[in-house]
Amino acid sequence: MPMGRPRAFDEDEAVRAAVGLFGGRAYDGVSVDDLVNHLGVHRNSLYKTFGSKRGLYLVALRRHLADDVGPLVDALAAAPDVATALRLMADADLGLLLLAAVDRAPADDEVATEVTSALAALDQAVAAALGVPADLASAITAAALGLRLRGDPEEAGAALARRLDPTT
Amino acid sequence: MALVRIEGDDLVVVIEGLDKLWALKSSLTIPLANVRGATADPGIASEPKGLRAPGTHAPGVITAGTFHLDGERVFWDVKDPSKAVVVELADERYARLVVQVDDPRATVALVENALR
């Protein structure tokens, strides 16, 4: 962004607040009024800075991927076993990524591209850390995300880890 | 009411009916390169609109014409705030357009898709 007149609000903080708002509610459930009230941004500044609600959403999604998913990818790359990988994916803040996958990706190909590449990065980190083929790594990631959705019924995560981590 | 459509590389906003009298405009043509995005925003109508010049502002009835707010020029044509769409522009006479359309969701999709 070119340096010009200083903005009347903290853009960094506003985007971070947008990550929280968009990560907690469906896209259509977040109004411009909600954004104005929660981000500490005047309506005019919001439009001038981000162009549209969708423009802000894309900035927030990329911020979430950099701030929250990026560190998870780094942590996964050092995971010694499936149990650890599952735990890391269970504990990470993936709210906006998961909501984007079901809510916006089907309707917005730019969102779909971001979501697909973020999930691929998780798959690759798991494959490299555990030394498993790409398809099995994707299955482990898919299981981990599914467990988040279902709240780990019957301690399914532990069962999966026992099956895949022979030494534990 | 306004009709928003894409013609080639332009966004065309046609002001319909008597609104064109109040707004003192019948249409606006903006190169898509100068369009930054579109947003359905029912809440914008309850914010201060700034100074009207020229056009019509009958609070609660119609907001139409050119308004100046915080050094920006904004074009309004809204009677029903629930159908207001904000089109943000760059390097144009207007900083943004706030127009009432028949189907805000469809208009936002039309404009945003044209920008991708």
Interface residues (C-beta under 8 A of the other chain):
Chain A: S31 V32 D33 V36 R43 N44 Y47 K48 F50 G51 S52 K53 R54 G55 D109 E110
Chain B: R36 G37 A38 T39 A40 D41 P42 G43 I44 E47 L69 D70 E72 V86 E88 A95 R96 V108 E112 R116
